[in-house]
Amino acid sequence: MIRRALFRLLLALPLGAQTAPPSLREAVERFDAAQAQVQTLQCPFTLTLRRALLKTPSVTKGTLYLQGSEFAHFAFQPPEDLILHLTPKALISYSPEAKAGELMKIGLIKNANRKFLGLGQKLSYLSEYFQIQLGEAKDLPGTWLLAMAPRTLSMRKRMQALNLWVDKETWLPRQVQWVERSGDSWLVELGPLKTNQALPAAVTGFKLPEGIPLRNEFSFFATRKK
């Protein structure tokens, strides 16, 4: 009798945090509302680059600084000699030791792309260009997975998918991944977030030093040697 009663009690107990996913509409609203509250963001990041033709991925680390939709600034840790500064109008890569950089002016971007790697962009905006599926993230506890597939032909020619892991409590990104048409993929894992705090002046006022030679290209996504 005791065993039977105990068994029935166990059946009545909830198994972990089996929370049903919210509707996609609710998820979009909550994510956009959370994003709207963040004026600045700073956190450590880990970038894992996987090439379809290479067995071993490259892994780099650094600090991400984000100011609304104005810019995303990636300062890589040594031995990586790289700073990326991305704005809606230009993509800049700068190698301090090599004293060289790349600049690609792109004008105001009207379609969704990876300029902020899915960061600082509203889901309501991304939903115009991607079909979004919401589900439980099995590989990262405490998050919802927003799996996005390109809607437009122009996007499908460049990308297979954009995936976004969102914290269930804060509704802010924990991981972002985009997969190229070729199968190459970039995964950005975000560490503890510091939001709405002053960013370093060197970041907010970022400018390339005078006299730095600039190539009119942006090879970070295309020709990484690691």
MDAnalysis code that builds the backbone (N, CA, C; Angstrom):
import MDAnalysis as mda
import numpy as np

u = mda.Universe.empty(678, n_residues=226, atom_resindex=np.repeat(np.arange(226), 3), trajectory=True)
u.add_TopologyAttr("name", ["N", "CA", "C"] * 226)
u.add_TopologyAttr("resid", np.arange(1, 227))
u.add_TopologyAttr("resname", ["MET", "ILE", "ARG", "ARG", "ALA", "LEU", "PHE", "ARG", "LEU", "LEU", "LEU", "ALA", "LEU", "PRO", "LEU", "GLY", "ALA", "GLN", "THR", "ALA", "PRO", "PRO", "SER", "LEU", "ARG", "GLU", "ALA", "VAL", "GLU", "ARG", "PHE", "ASP", "ALA", "ALA", "GLN", "ALA", "GLN", "VAL", "GLN", "THR", "LEU", "GLN", "CYS", "PRO", "PHE", "THR", "LEU", "THR", "LEU", "ARG", "ARG", "ALA", "LEU", "LEU", "LYS", "THR", "PRO", "SER", "VAL", "THR", "LYS", "GLY", "THR", "LEU", "TYR", "LEU", "GLN", "GLY", "SER", "GLU", "PHE", "ALA", "HIS", "PHE", "ALA", "PHE", "GLN", "PRO", "PRO", "GLU", "ASP", "LEU", "ILE", "LEU", "HIS", "LEU", "THR", "PRO", "LYS", "ALA", "LEU", "ILE", "SER", "TYR", "SER", "PRO", "GLU", "ALA", "LYS", "ALA", "GLY", "GLU", "LEU", "MET", "LYS", "ILE", "GLY", "LEU", "ILE", "LYS", "ASN", "ALA", "ASN", "ARG", "LYS", "PHE", "LEU", "GLY", "LEU", "GLY", "GLN", "LYS", "LEU", "SER", "TYR", "LEU", "SER", "GLU", "TYR", "PHE", "GLN", "ILE", "GLN", "LEU", "GLY", "GLU", "ALA", "LYS", "ASP", "LEU", "PRO", "GLY", "THR", "TRP", "LEU", "LEU", "ALA", "MET", "ALA", "PRO", "ARG", "THR", "LEU", "SER", "MET", "ARG", "LYS", "ARG", "MET", "GLN", "ALA", "LEU", "ASN", "LEU", "TRP", "VAL", "ASP", "LYS", "GLU", "THR", "TRP", "LEU", "PRO", "ARG", "GLN", "VAL", "GLN", "TRP", "VAL", "GLU", "ARG", "SER", "GLY", "ASP", "SER", "TRP", "LEU", "VAL", "GLU", "LEU", "GLY", "PRO", "LEU", "LYS", "THR", "ASN", "GLN", "ALA", "LEU", "PRO", "ALA", "ALA", "VAL", "THR", "GLY", "PHE", "LYS", "LEU", "PRO", "GLU", "GLY", "ILE", "PRO", "LEU", "ARG", "ASN", "GLU", "PHE", "SER", "PHE", "PHE", "ALA", "THR", "ARG", "LYS", "LYS"])
u.atoms.positions = np.array([
    [0.824, -1.196, 0.000],
    [0.000, 0.000, 0.000],
    [0.868, 1.260, 0.000],
    [1.924, 1.220, 0.821],
    [2.797, 2.396, 0.905],
    [3.477, 2.634, -0.440],
    [3.933, 1.528, -1.068],
    [4.592, 1.678, -2.359],
    [3.627, 2.230, -3.398],
    [2.369, 1.726, -3.368],
    [1.386, 2.188, -4.349],
    [1.074, 3.670, -4.140],
    [0.941, 4.081, -2.894],
    [0.655, 5.495, -2.603],
    [1.815, 6.382, -3.019],
    [3.046, 5.897, -2.773],
    [4.217, 6.663, -3.163],
    [4.306, 6.792, -4.678],
    [3.979, 5.704, -5.366],
    [4.012, 5.715, -6.821],
    [3.008, 6.725, -7.377],
    [1.806, 6.729, -6.809],
    [0.791, 7.682, -7.262],
    [1.223, 9.122, -6.995],
    [1.900, 9.325, -5.855],
    [2.374, 10.663, -5.523],
    [3.416, 11.134, -6.535],
    [4.316, 10.220, -6.905],
    [5.344, 10.574, -7.873],
    [4.732, 10.911, -9.235],
    [3.677, 10.181, -9.608],
    [3.015, 10.462, -10.876],
    [2.349, 11.839, -10.871],
    [1.917, 12.263, -9.715],
    [1.231, 13.549, -9.616],
    [2.191, 14.724, -9.592],
    [3.471, 14.471, -9.296],
    [4.444, 15.552, -9.219],
    [4.866, 15.987, -10.610],
    [5.119, 17.287, -10.813],
    [5.628, 17.758, -12.103],
    [7.050, 17.285, -12.313],
    [7.374, 16.898, -13.513],
    [8.725, 16.421, -13.842],
    [9.550, 17.599, -14.311],
    [10.317, 18.173, -13.384],
    [11.173, 19.300, -13.740],
    [10.345, 20.509, -14.107],
    [10.933, 21.364, -14.900],
    [10.251, 22.595, -15.311],
    [9.683, 22.415, -16.708],
    [8.633, 21.623, -16.798],
    [8.024, 21.362, -18.088],
    [7.073, 22.501, -18.439],
    [7.640, 23.645, -18.760],
    [6.859, 24.815, -19.101],
    [6.541, 24.783, -20.591],
    [5.282, 24.932, -20.894],
    [4.894, 24.940, -22.297],
    [5.433, 26.196, -22.962],
    [5.937, 26.075, -24.185],
    [6.450, 27.253, -24.886],
    [5.340, 28.279, -25.073],
    [5.681, 29.556, -25.003],
    [4.681, 30.581, -25.287],
    [4.348, 30.576, -26.772],
    [3.292, 31.246, -27.127],
    [2.976, 31.381, -28.540],
    [4.060, 32.218, -29.211],
    [4.183, 32.064, -30.517],
    [5.199, 32.825, -31.242],
    [4.932, 34.322, -31.117],
    [3.677, 34.694, -31.146],
    [3.341, 36.108, -31.004],
    [3.799, 36.650, -29.653],
    [3.552, 35.874, -28.586],
    [3.978, 36.301, -27.255],
    [5.496, 36.385, -27.180],
    [6.173, 35.395, -27.771],
    [7.638, 35.395, -27.760],
    [8.194, 36.624, -28.459],
    [7.623, 36.977, -29.601],
    [8.069, 38.157, -30.342],
    [7.870, 39.410, -29.498],
    [6.707, 39.524, -28.878],
    [6.410, 40.707, -28.069],
    [7.341, 40.816, -26.871],
    [7.597, 39.689, -26.189],
    [8.433, 39.718, -24.996],
    [9.892, 39.984, -25.351],
    [10.362, 39.376, -26.444],
    [11.736, 39.601, -26.876],
    [11.938, 41.063, -27.279],
    [11.022, 41.592, -28.073],
    [11.142, 42.978, -28.523],
    [11.083, 43.945, -27.344],
    [10.222, 43.638, -26.367],
    [10.118, 44.506, -25.192],
    [11.419, 44.482, -24.390],
    [12.029, 43.290, -24.264],
    [13.295, 43.169, -23.537],
    [14.401, 43.917, -24.271],
    [14.432, 43.788, -25.583],
    [15.443, 44.483, -26.369],
    [15.303, 46.001, -26.229],
    [14.043, 46.469, -26.185],
    [13.804, 47.912, -26.107],
    [14.313, 48.508, -24.804],
    [14.442, 47.674, -23.776],
    [14.911, 48.156, -22.484],
    [16.429, 48.242, -22.396],
    [17.110, 47.670, -23.362],
    [18.576, 47.622, -23.328],
    [19.146, 48.698, -24.245],
    [19.736, 49.693, -23.635],
    [20.383, 50.747, -24.405],
    [21.839, 50.385, -24.713],
    [22.513, 49.776, -23.747],
    [23.884, 49.308, -23.966],
    [24.036, 47.917, -23.377],
    [24.985, 47.182, -23.926],
    [25.248, 45.823, -23.455],
    [26.738, 45.552, -23.553],
    [27.251, 44.848, -22.560],
    [28.666, 44.440, -22.557],
    [28.747, 43.039, -21.990],
    [29.507, 42.170, -22.640],
    [29.648, 40.799, -22.143],
    [30.825, 40.111, -22.832],
    [31.392, 39.086, -22.187],
    [32.393, 38.261, -22.870],
    [31.699, 37.382, -23.904],
    [32.416, 37.030, -24.945],
    [31.846, 36.158, -25.965],
    [32.861, 35.103, -26.382],
    [32.325, 34.006, -26.891],
    [33.133, 32.965, -27.527],
    [32.575, 32.739, -28.924],
    [33.418, 32.860, -29.912],
    [33.006, 32.662, -31.302],
    [33.589, 31.360, -31.820],
    [32.722, 30.472, -32.260],
    [33.148, 29.197, -32.851],
    [32.813, 29.208, -34.332],
    [33.826, 29.129, -35.148],
    [33.664, 29.140, -36.598],
    [33.917, 27.735, -37.129],
    [32.913, 27.207, -37.797],
    [33.028, 25.864, -38.389],
    [32.953, 25.984, -39.902],
    [33.998, 25.501, -40.558],
    [34.038, 25.480, -42.008],
    [33.597, 24.107, -42.506],
    [32.777, 24.102, -43.532],
    [32.267, 22.840, -44.065],
    [33.388, 21.944, -44.574],
    [34.484, 22.535, -45.043],
    [35.580, 21.760, -45.626],
    [36.704, 21.470, -44.631],
    [36.552, 21.926, -43.381],
    [37.578, 21.697, -42.370],
    [36.998, 20.917, -41.202],
    [37.780, 19.986, -40.655],
    [37.302, 19.171, -39.547],
    [37.340, 19.915, -38.220],
    [38.362, 20.742, -38.043],
    [38.566, 21.391, -36.752],
    [38.036, 22.820, -36.782],
    [37.129, 23.166, -35.882],
    [36.629, 24.531, -35.828],
    [37.653, 25.465, -35.195],
    [37.537, 26.746, -35.473],
    [38.371, 27.738, -34.803],
    [37.546, 28.394, -33.708],
    [38.187, 28.639, -32.568],
    [37.499, 29.222, -31.421],
    [38.265, 30.449, -30.961],
    [37.586, 31.571, -30.899],
    [38.191, 32.812, -30.427],
    [37.300, 33.424, -29.359],
    [37.905, 34.261, -28.519],
    [37.172, 34.887, -27.420],
    [37.421, 36.391, -27.410],
    [36.580, 37.097, -26.677],
    [36.754, 38.530, -26.562],
    [35.607, 39.151, -25.794],
    [35.415, 40.441, -26.005],
    [34.346, 41.180, -25.337],
    [33.481, 41.860, -26.383],
    [32.185, 41.728, -26.203],
    [31.219, 42.360, -27.095],
    [30.645, 43.599, -26.422],
    [30.577, 44.681, -27.184],
    [29.929, 45.908, -26.741],
    [28.833, 46.246, -27.751],
    [27.650, 46.503, -27.251],
    [26.524, 46.795, -28.130],
    [25.829, 48.054, -27.647],
    [25.561, 48.966, -28.567],
    [24.819, 50.171, -28.220],
    [23.601, 50.265, -29.130],
    [22.462, 49.796, -28.586],
    [21.217, 49.813, -29.345],
    [21.403, 49.245, -30.732],
    [20.872, 49.952, -31.710],
    [21.072, 49.551, -33.102],
    [22.155, 50.389, -33.761],
    [22.949, 51.119, -32.933],
    [23.983, 51.996, -33.483],
    [25.238, 51.237, -33.892],
    [25.700, 50.334, -33.019],
    [26.894, 49.581, -33.381],
    [27.019, 48.333, -32.518],
    [27.765, 47.385, -33.048],
    [28.246, 46.221, -32.304],
    [29.759, 46.227, -32.444],
    [30.458, 46.109, -31.330],
    [31.915, 46.225, -31.298],
    [32.478, 44.965, -30.664],
    [33.278, 44.220, -31.430],
    [33.889, 42.983, -30.956],
    [35.385, 43.208, -30.767],
    [35.840, 43.156, -29.535],
    [37.263, 43.286, -29.232],
    [37.797, 41.897, -28.894],
    [38.593, 41.323, -29.778],
    [39.082, 39.957, -29.605],
    [40.286, 39.931, -28.671],
    [40.389, 38.840, -27.924],
    [41.519, 38.640, -27.022],
    [42.727, 38.136, -27.802],
    [43.956, 38.434, -27.325],
    [45.156, 37.845, -27.917],
    [45.082, 36.315, -27.813],
    [45.662, 35.587, -28.744],
    [46.562, 36.082, -29.796],
    [45.847, 36.617, -31.028],
    [44.526, 36.653, -31.005],
    [43.794, 37.192, -32.157],
    [44.015, 38.701, -32.240],
    [44.486, 39.172, -33.352],
    [44.775, 40.595, -33.565],
    [43.629, 41.200, -34.372],
    [42.528, 41.508, -33.691],
    [41.360, 41.916, -34.456],
    [40.371, 42.707, -33.606],
    [39.819, 43.740, -34.209],
    [38.671, 44.476, -33.684],
    [37.660, 44.578, -34.824],
    [36.424, 44.242, -34.529],
    [35.344, 44.410, -35.496],
    [34.399, 45.483, -34.985],
    [34.058, 46.420, -35.843],
    [33.107, 47.468, -35.477],
    [32.057, 47.515, -36.581],
    [30.838, 47.118, -36.235],
    [29.777, 46.990, -37.227],
    [28.689, 48.011, -36.955],
    [28.328, 48.771, -37.976],
    [27.239, 49.738, -37.889],
    [26.290, 49.484, -39.058],
    [25.107, 50.103, -39.037],
    [24.199, 49.923, -40.174],
    [24.751, 50.465, -41.482],
    [25.795, 51.299, -41.419],
    [26.321, 51.913, -42.635],
    [27.673, 51.378, -43.075],
    [28.400, 50.720, -42.178],
    [29.745, 50.275, -42.544],
    [30.174, 49.090, -41.691],
    [31.030, 48.273, -42.281],
    [31.663, 47.156, -41.589],
    [33.159, 47.446, -41.548],
    [33.723, 47.479, -40.364],
    [35.141, 47.808, -40.199],
    [35.835, 46.673, -39.458],
    [36.961, 46.223, -39.986],
    [37.839, 45.311, -39.258],
    [39.205, 45.976, -39.156],
    [39.818, 45.838, -37.987],
    [41.082, 46.536, -37.732],
    [42.016, 45.619, -36.969],
    [43.260, 45.525, -37.452],
    [44.297, 44.739, -36.799],
    [45.317, 45.700, -36.201],
    [45.281, 45.933, -34.885],
    [46.191, 46.904, -34.263],
    [47.667, 46.592, -34.486],
    [48.053, 45.318, -34.357],
    [49.467, 44.976, -34.515],
    [49.906, 45.117, -35.967],
    [49.063, 44.678, -36.873],
    [49.402, 44.769, -38.293],
    [49.228, 46.182, -38.828],
    [48.516, 47.037, -38.067],
    [48.245, 48.414, -38.479],
    [47.632, 48.454, -39.874],
    [46.573, 47.642, -40.020],
    [45.865, 47.572, -41.289],
    [44.394, 47.319, -41.003],
    [43.566, 47.694, -41.946],
    [42.138, 47.500, -41.729],
    [41.382, 47.316, -43.024],
    [40.114, 47.008, -42.871],
    [39.214, 46.856, -44.010],
    [37.952, 47.659, -43.716],
    [37.423, 48.258, -44.740],
    [36.210, 49.055, -44.603],
    [35.293, 48.758, -45.775],
    [34.072, 48.377, -45.446],
    [33.077, 48.172, -46.494],
    [31.868, 49.035, -46.168],
    [31.669, 50.066, -46.974],
    [30.499, 50.914, -46.790],
    [29.308, 50.247, -47.443],
    [28.221, 50.172, -46.691],
    [27.076, 49.418, -47.191],
    [25.800, 50.227, -47.217],
    [25.841, 51.464, -46.742],
    [24.623, 52.262, -46.720],
    [23.642, 51.704, -45.715],
    [22.492, 52.286, -45.615],
    [21.474, 51.792, -44.696],
    [20.965, 50.450, -45.187],
    [21.049, 49.461, -44.336],
    [20.630, 48.116, -44.715],
    [19.124, 47.992, -44.567],
    [18.475, 47.612, -45.621],
    [17.022, 47.511, -45.590],
    [16.536, 46.097, -45.346],
    [17.412, 45.126, -45.529],
    [16.972, 43.754, -45.299],
    [17.764, 43.139, -44.157],
    [17.195, 42.138, -43.539],
    [17.844, 41.510, -42.387],
    [19.131, 40.825, -42.820],
    [20.175, 40.996, -42.067],
    [21.410, 40.282, -42.328],
    [22.129, 40.084, -41.009],
    [23.402, 39.814, -41.038],
    [24.110, 39.457, -39.820],
    [24.937, 40.607, -39.277],
    [24.585, 41.851, -39.616],
    [25.426, 42.962, -39.185],
    [25.532, 43.027, -37.677],
    [24.476, 42.592, -36.980],
    [24.542, 42.523, -35.532],
    [24.344, 41.081, -35.058],
    [24.508, 40.145, -35.992],
    [24.441, 38.728, -35.628],
    [23.153, 38.385, -34.903],
    [22.054, 39.041, -35.263],
    [20.798, 38.792, -34.586],
    [20.660, 39.558, -33.289],
    [21.670, 40.360, -32.936],
    [21.633, 41.129, -31.698],
    [21.153, 42.537, -32.006],
    [20.334, 43.088, -31.106],
    [19.871, 44.447, -31.284],
    [18.798, 44.593, -32.345],
    [18.318, 43.481, -32.884],
    [17.273, 43.529, -33.886],
    [15.982, 42.963, -33.305],
    [14.866, 43.564, -33.650],
    [13.584, 43.092, -33.162],
    [13.155, 41.838, -33.920],
    [12.534, 40.923, -33.201],
    [12.008, 39.720, -33.856],
    [10.904, 40.079, -34.833],
    [10.134, 41.116, -34.514],
    [9.078, 41.537, -35.422],
    [9.663, 41.961, -36.765],
    [10.881, 42.502, -36.740],
    [11.570, 42.887, -37.967],
    [12.130, 41.652, -38.673],
    [12.788, 40.791, -37.912],
    [13.361, 39.589, -38.514],
    [12.290, 38.671, -39.100],
    [11.091, 38.685, -38.508],
    [10.023, 37.808, -38.980],
    [9.558, 38.169, -40.388],
    [9.901, 39.370, -40.851],
    [9.562, 39.745, -42.217],
    [10.424, 38.992, -43.226],
    [11.581, 38.541, -42.776],
    [12.529, 37.907, -43.683],
    [12.807, 36.443, -43.339],
    [12.328, 36.007, -42.169],
    [12.561, 34.635, -41.740],
    [11.268, 34.012, -41.223],
    [11.116, 32.725, -41.482],
    [10.071, 31.937, -40.842],
    [10.627, 31.461, -39.508],
    [9.898, 31.700, -38.430],
    [10.412, 31.435, -37.090],
    [9.642, 30.301, -36.434],
    [10.387, 29.359, -35.873],
    [9.812, 28.284, -35.075],
    [10.363, 28.379, -33.660],
    [9.471, 28.265, -32.676],
    [9.848, 28.390, -31.276],
    [9.747, 27.049, -30.581],
    [10.761, 26.704, -29.805],
    [10.733, 25.441, -29.079],
    [11.706, 25.445, -27.917],
    [11.678, 24.367, -27.145],
    [12.586, 24.209, -26.010],
    [13.991, 23.923, -26.528],
    [14.964, 24.601, -25.950],
    [16.357, 24.368, -26.339],
    [16.928, 23.235, -25.506],
    [17.231, 22.112, -26.142],
    [17.737, 20.944, -25.416],
    [19.222, 21.089, -25.073],
    [19.955, 21.855, -25.869],
    [21.405, 21.949, -25.676],
    [21.814, 23.090, -24.749],
    [20.883, 23.965, -24.397],
    [21.202, 25.082, -23.514],
    [20.029, 25.285, -22.558],
    [20.099, 24.672, -21.369],
    [18.989, 24.746, -20.408],
    [18.616, 26.187, -20.065],
    [17.332, 26.388, -19.817],
    [16.852, 27.700, -19.420],
    [16.638, 28.664, -20.561],
    [16.588, 28.134, -21.788],
    [16.412, 29.004, -22.946],
    [15.342, 28.449, -23.878],
    [14.779, 29.349, -24.663],
    [13.947, 28.978, -25.803],
    [14.805, 29.089, -27.051],
    [14.569, 28.198, -27.996],
    [15.288, 28.242, -29.267],
    [14.357, 28.808, -30.336],
    [14.795, 29.873, -30.966],
    [14.082, 30.459, -32.085],
    [14.852, 30.093, -33.349],
    [14.331, 29.124, -34.080],
    [14.973, 28.649, -35.302],
    [14.358, 29.381, -36.484],
    [15.196, 30.082, -37.242],
    [14.703, 30.926, -38.326],
    [15.235, 30.450, -39.669],
    [14.318, 30.302, -40.610],
    [14.667, 29.920, -41.977],
    [14.345, 31.084, -42.904],
    [15.220, 31.390, -43.856],
    [14.999, 32.536, -44.741],
    [13.700, 32.395, -45.539],
    [12.989, 33.507, -45.667],
    [11.772, 33.533, -46.468],
    [12.060, 33.875, -47.928],
    [12.934, 34.872, -48.135],
    [13.135, 35.405, -49.472],
    [14.202, 34.630, -50.226],
    [14.105, 34.677, -51.549],
    [15.069, 33.974, -52.396],
    [16.462, 34.545, -52.217],
    [16.571, 35.871, -52.090],
    [17.888, 36.484, -51.935],
    [18.558, 36.031, -50.647],
    [17.775, 35.872, -49.573],
    [18.334, 35.402, -48.310],
    [18.694, 33.926, -48.396],
    [17.876, 33.133, -49.055],
    [18.156, 31.692, -49.187],
    [19.409, 31.436, -49.992],
    [19.763, 32.352, -50.872],
    [20.991, 32.193, -51.654],
    [22.227, 32.357, -50.782],
    [22.078, 33.054, -49.655],
    [23.228, 33.327, -48.789],
    [23.224, 32.509, -47.504],
    [22.040, 32.233, -46.973],
    [21.955, 31.627, -45.649],
    [21.035, 30.415, -45.630],
    [21.390, 29.464, -44.754],
    [20.504, 28.340, -44.488],
    [19.612, 28.624, -43.290],
    [20.208, 29.222, -42.247],
    [19.446, 29.392, -41.011],
    [20.065, 30.464, -40.138],
    [19.226, 31.032, -39.286],
    [19.646, 31.920, -38.212],
    [18.972, 31.412, -36.947],
    [19.767, 31.039, -35.957],
    [19.231, 30.465, -34.720],
    [19.550, 31.374, -33.543],
    [18.574, 31.532, -32.681],
    [18.707, 32.438, -31.553],
    [18.218, 31.743, -30.282],
    [19.120, 31.638, -29.287],
    [18.766, 31.073, -27.994],
    [18.457, 32.222, -27.040],
    [17.242, 32.238, -26.492],
    [16.781, 33.353, -25.676],
    [16.561, 32.890, -24.242],
    [17.079, 33.647, -23.292],
    [16.910, 33.322, -21.880],
    [15.438, 33.402, -21.488],
    [14.957, 32.378, -20.786],
    [13.542, 32.326, -20.421],
    [13.150, 33.409, -19.420],
    [14.114, 33.852, -18.619],
    [13.803, 34.841, -17.592],
    [13.912, 36.269, -18.131],
    [15.021, 36.570, -18.793],
    [15.266, 37.943, -19.236],
    [14.780, 38.209, -20.648],
    [14.613, 37.151, -21.448],
    [14.251, 37.261, -22.857],
    [15.313, 38.000, -23.662],
    [16.562, 37.896, -23.206],
    [17.686, 38.432, -23.946],
    [18.499, 37.282, -24.535],
    [19.257, 37.521, -25.593],
    [19.999, 36.444, -26.260],
    [21.065, 35.827, -25.365],
    [21.218, 34.512, -25.484],
    [22.310, 33.790, -24.831],
    [23.289, 33.248, -25.876],
    [22.775, 32.875, -27.013],
    [23.599, 32.398, -28.133],
    [22.960, 32.833, -29.442],
    [23.811, 33.048, -30.432],
    [23.344, 33.356, -31.781],
    [24.172, 32.533, -32.757],
    [23.502, 31.948, -33.724],
    [24.216, 31.159, -34.739],
    [23.619, 31.457, -36.109],
    [24.489, 31.633, -37.089],
    [23.979, 31.683, -38.449],
    [24.771, 30.718, -39.298],
    [24.054, 30.107, -40.247],
    [24.611, 29.065, -41.100],
    [24.538, 29.527, -42.545],
    [25.703, 29.558, -43.178],
    [25.774, 29.982, -44.571],
    [25.215, 28.913, -45.500],
    [24.944, 29.327, -46.705],
    [24.480, 28.385, -47.735],
    [25.500, 27.276, -47.946],
    [26.777, 27.603, -47.806],
    [27.850, 26.628, -48.020],
    [27.953, 25.597, -46.901],
    [27.307, 25.870, -45.772],
    [27.417, 24.993, -44.612],
    [28.327, 25.551, -43.531],
    [29.102, 26.595, -43.857],
    [29.906, 27.256, -42.830],
    [28.977, 27.865, -41.780],
    [29.408, 27.834, -40.525],
    [28.544, 28.374, -39.479],
    [29.347, 29.157, -38.456],
    [28.715, 30.147, -37.866],
    [29.276, 30.979, -36.811],
    [28.359, 30.875, -35.596],
    [28.928, 30.542, -34.466],
    [28.169, 30.460, -33.218],
    [28.789, 31.418, -32.210],
    [27.998, 32.380, -31.738],
    [28.452, 33.346, -30.742],
    [27.763, 33.019, -29.423],
    [28.565, 32.619, -28.430],
    [28.051, 32.343, -27.092],
    [28.336, 33.547, -26.204],
    [27.305, 34.040, -25.542],
    [27.431, 35.242, -24.726],
    [27.551, 34.882, -23.252],
    [28.489, 35.540, -22.583],
    [28.651, 35.344, -21.146],
    [27.701, 36.247, -20.383],
    [27.949, 36.457, -19.085],
    [27.079, 37.314, -18.269],
    [26.938, 38.703, -18.884],
    [25.695, 39.155, -18.984],
    [25.410, 40.426, -19.621],
    [25.423, 41.574, -18.618],
    [26.086, 42.664, -18.991],
    [25.986, 43.915, -18.248],
    [25.205, 44.879, -19.124],
    [24.013, 45.244, -18.676],
    [23.161, 46.086, -19.503],
    [23.033, 47.490, -18.928],
    [22.843, 48.435, -19.844],
    [22.578, 49.839, -19.497],
    [23.642, 50.439, -18.585],
    [24.888, 50.076, -18.872],
    [26.023, 50.690, -18.187],
    [26.882, 51.417, -19.215],
    [27.599, 52.425, -18.739],
    [28.436, 53.207, -19.644],
    [29.489, 52.326, -20.308],
    [29.643, 52.470, -21.610],
    [30.655, 51.730, -22.346],
    [31.948, 52.532, -22.388],
    [33.096, 51.860, -22.550],
    [34.372, 52.578, -22.618],
    [34.382, 53.620, -23.731],
    [35.025, 54.737, -23.469],
    [35.093, 55.817, -24.462],
    [35.776, 55.349, -25.741],
    [36.743, 54.423, -25.603],
    [37.448, 53.918, -26.788],
    [36.515, 53.134, -27.700],
    [35.424, 52.631, -27.133],
    [34.448, 51.875, -27.921],
    [33.414, 52.812, -28.531],
    [32.812, 53.662, -27.703],
    [31.771, 54.558, -28.214],
    [32.331, 55.570, -29.219],
    [33.590, 55.937, -29.041],
    [34.210, 56.888, -29.968],
    [35.192, 56.219, -30.903],
    [34.954, 54.956, -31.216],
    [35.916, 54.196, -32.012],
    [36.165, 54.840, -33.374],
    [37.443, 55.050, -33.660],
    [37.882, 55.521, -34.958],
    [39.202, 54.862, -35.297],
    [39.404, 54.600, -36.558],
    [40.689, 54.048, -36.985],
    [41.752, 55.133, -36.878],
    [42.948, 54.771, -36.424],
    [44.034, 55.752, -36.372],
    [44.316, 56.331, -37.758],
    [44.747, 57.567, -37.787],
    [45.069, 58.203, -39.061],
    [46.243, 57.496, -39.732],
    [46.156, 57.397, -41.026],
    [47.233, 56.795, -41.796],
    [47.143, 55.291, -41.938],
    [46.105, 54.668, -41.338],
    [45.957, 53.213, -41.462],
    [45.470, 52.877, -42.870],
    [46.196, 52.029, -43.584],
    [45.735, 51.649, -44.931],
    [44.468, 50.794, -44.839],
    [43.506, 51.117, -45.683],
    [42.228, 50.412, -45.666],
    [41.976, 49.741, -47.007],
    [41.611, 48.490, -46.949],
    [41.156, 47.797, -48.149],
    [39.639, 47.906, -48.212],
    [39.095, 48.088, -49.391],
    [37.655, 48.213, -49.561],
    [37.025, 46.828, -49.700],
    [37.039, 46.106, -48.599],
    [36.440, 44.773, -48.563],
    [36.167, 44.445, -47.106],
    [35.577, 43.278, -46.882],
    [35.338, 42.836, -45.507],
    [35.446, 41.322, -45.510],
    [36.670, 40.838, -45.282],
    [36.970, 39.410, -45.479],
    [36.788, 38.574, -44.224],
    [36.336, 39.153, -43.110],
    [36.233, 38.390, -41.865],
    [35.361, 37.161, -42.045],
    [34.223, 37.316, -42.685],
    [33.301, 36.194, -42.824],
    [33.716, 35.230, -43.928],
    [34.535, 35.728, -44.871],
    [34.814, 34.912, -46.047],
    [36.146, 34.209, -46.034],
    [37.160, 34.801, -45.417],
    [38.512, 34.265, -45.614],
    [39.263, 34.091, -44.296],
    [38.590, 33.667, -43.253],
    [39.291, 33.435, -41.995],
    [40.323, 32.326, -42.180],
    [41.554, 32.583, -41.713],
    [42.633, 31.603, -41.916],
    [42.720, 30.571, -40.826],
    [42.058, 30.823, -39.685],
    [42.177, 29.888, -38.573],
    [41.345, 28.669, -38.810],
])
